Amino acid sequence: MTLARHEYRAAIRSRVLVALIGVLVLVTVVSVYIAAADYRGQLADYEAYRVAATAGGVQRIAPSPLALLSLLRGAMEYIEIIGAIIAIALGYLSVSRERANRTLPLLRSRPVTARELATGNALGALGLITTLVAVTAVVGVLCLGFIGNDWINGAQAVKLLLAYLASVLYMFVFYCLGVACTARSRVAANGLMLALGIWLIVVLVLPQIGDTLDADNQVPGGLFSALTVSKPQEDKILSHFGTYEFVRTGIEELSFAKHYERFAFAMTDVKAKDRVLTLPQLLGAKQHDIEWTAFYLATVGGAMFATFRRKRPSRRRTNIPANRPSLRSNP
C-alpha cells in the first residue's frame, strides 16, 4: 500500500491526473451535449403525447422508446479510444519517472519482493485510473440530468456502474501494456511507440476490418433488413459463407476494444435489442466478452508483472577503493 500511495501521489505531483481528468471531462460533456440536443426534443414530444392521450381517456400508453443511457455512447467511445491512449501514457510515464529517478534498483535493494513491487505499482495505477473514470462518470450523470433533462433510476445506475467498472479494467490493460513495452525497451520512447502501434491495431484496425467485411454493415440499417430478409433466411444465407464468417469473426475476436465496446454498449442501452433484457440476461449474453476481458487482463497484466521480476536488485557498494595501499609498512 505504501508503494501504491507513492505511485498515486507521484502522478498528482506531476499534475498529470488533473490534465487527464480535464480531457475526459471535456469530451464527455461535448458528446452528451450533442446527443442530448435531439433527445430533449423527442422527450418533449413523448410527454406531450402522453398528456394528450391521458386527457383523451387512453388507458394503455406505450412506454417511451427513448433510452437515457444511450446518450453516453459517445463518452464510452472516447474512453475506448482516448482512454486507452491515456492509460498507455500513464504506464510510459511511470517507467520513465523510475528510470530518471533510479528508484527501482534502490527499492529492490531493500526487503521488497518483486511481487510486492509489481502489486504496489498495479494498485496505484488502478487508483489513478479509477479516479479518472469516477470523475468522468459523475460528470456524465450530471450531464444527463442537466443537459438531457432526465435523471437515471436505480436499475440504470447499476448498469452504468458496471459499464464504468469495465472501463477501469479496459484502461488498466492498456496501462499494463504501456509499462511492459516501455520497461522492456532500452529507450523509453521506443517502448511507447510499440505500445501505441499495438493500440492502433487493436482499437482501430481490427474492428474496422471486421465491420468492413460484415455484409450487413454495407447498407445503413443493415443489408438483410433493407432486403426484408427474415432471421431464418439470414441464417440460411450465412451458412453458405461459413469460412468467410469464421475468418471475419476471428478478426473481431482479437480486438480487445471490440469486446469492451459490446459490453459497454449493452450496459448503456445503445442497441434496442438490449433494452428489453434484464441485467442477469444481459450479463449472460455478454459472458463471452467478459471472458475475453479476463483473458486480456491476465495476459497483459502477467507481462507487466514479469517485467518487475526481470529487474535485479542493486548491489551495495563499499567505500573502500579497489586499489587501496597495502597495510604493511614500507621498508
ABEGO torsion letter per residue (X at the ends): XAAAAAAAAAAAAAGAAAAAAAAAAAAAAAAAAAAAAAAAAAAAAAAAAAAAAAAAGBABBBBBABBAAAAAAAAAAAAAAAAAAAAAAAAAAAAAAAAAAGAAAAAAABBBBAAAAAAAAAAAAAAAAAAAAAAAAAAAAAAAAAAAGBBBBAAAAAAAAAAAAAAAAAAAAAAAAAAAAAAABABAAAAAAAAAAAAAAAAAAAAAAAAAABAAAABBGEAAAAAGBBAAAAAAAAAAAAAAAAAAAAAAAABAAAAAAAAAAAAAGABAAAAABBAAAAAAAAAAAAAAAAAAAAAAAAAAAAAAAABBBBBBBBABBAABBBABBBX
